[in-house]
């Protein structure tokens, strides 16, 4: 069964606002996806790109909170 998942991006200059709306099926799928991602590898790949490394850490944290 496929859940609903919608997003909205509003960009204005340097400010970007992202919003997500999803049902519990999609939320649970994102939590599972978080477990499939090898975050140690992601951080290794981004070791020379501090902005990307920080974004990866924040995304990982957000997905962890979604599952709690």
C-alpha positions as CSV (number, residue, x, y, z in Angstrom):
1,X,0.0,0.0,0.0
2,X,1.3,3.4,-0.9
3,X,0.9,6.2,1.5
4,X,0.5,9.9,0.8
5,X,3.6,12.1,0.8
6,X,3.7,15.7,-0.3
7,X,6.2,18.4,0.0
8,X,6.5,22.1,-0.6
9,X,9.6,24.1,-1.1
10,X,9.5,27.9,-0.8
11,X,12.8,29.6,-1.7
12,X,13.4,33.3,-1.4
13,X,17.0,34.5,-1.6
14,X,19.2,32.6,0.9
15,X,16.1,31.3,2.9
16,X,14.5,28.0,2.0
17,X,11.5,26.6,3.7
18,X,10.6,23.0,3.3
19,X,7.3,21.5,4.4
20,X,6.2,17.9,4.4
21,X,2.8,16.3,4.7
22,X,2.4,12.6,4.9
23,X,0.3,9.8,6.4
24,X,1.6,7.3,8.9
25,X,2.4,4.8,6.2
26,X,4.9,7.2,4.6
27,X,6.3,8.3,8.0
28,X,7.0,4.7,9.0
29,X,8.6,4.1,5.6
30,X,10.9,7.1,6.2
31,X,11.9,5.6,9.6
32,X,12.8,2.4,7.9
33,X,14.7,4.2,5.2
34,X,16.8,5.9,7.9
35,X,17.8,2.4,9.1
36,X,18.9,1.4,5.6
37,X,21.2,4.4,5.2
38,X,24.8,3.8,6.3
39,X,25.3,7.2,8.0
40,X,29.0,6.4,8.7
41,X,29.6,6.1,5.0
42,X,27.7,9.3,4.3
43,X,29.8,11.2,6.8
44,X,33.0,9.7,5.3
45,X,31.9,10.8,1.8
46,X,31.2,14.3,3.1
47,X,34.3,14.8,5.2
48,X,35.6,17.4,2.8
49,X,32.2,19.2,2.6
50,X,31.3,20.5,6.0
51,X,27.9,21.9,4.8
52,X,26.8,18.6,3.4
53,X,28.0,16.7,6.5
54,X,26.0,19.0,8.7
55,X,22.9,18.6,6.4
56,X,23.3,14.8,6.6
57,X,23.6,14.9,10.4
58,X,20.4,17.1,10.7
59,X,18.5,14.9,8.3
60,X,19.5,11.8,10.2
61,X,18.4,13.5,13.5
62,X,15.1,14.5,11.9
63,X,14.4,11.0,10.7
64,X,15.3,9.6,14.1
65,X,12.8,11.9,15.8
66,X,10.1,10.9,13.3
67,X,10.5,7.3,14.6
68,X,10.2,8.1,18.2
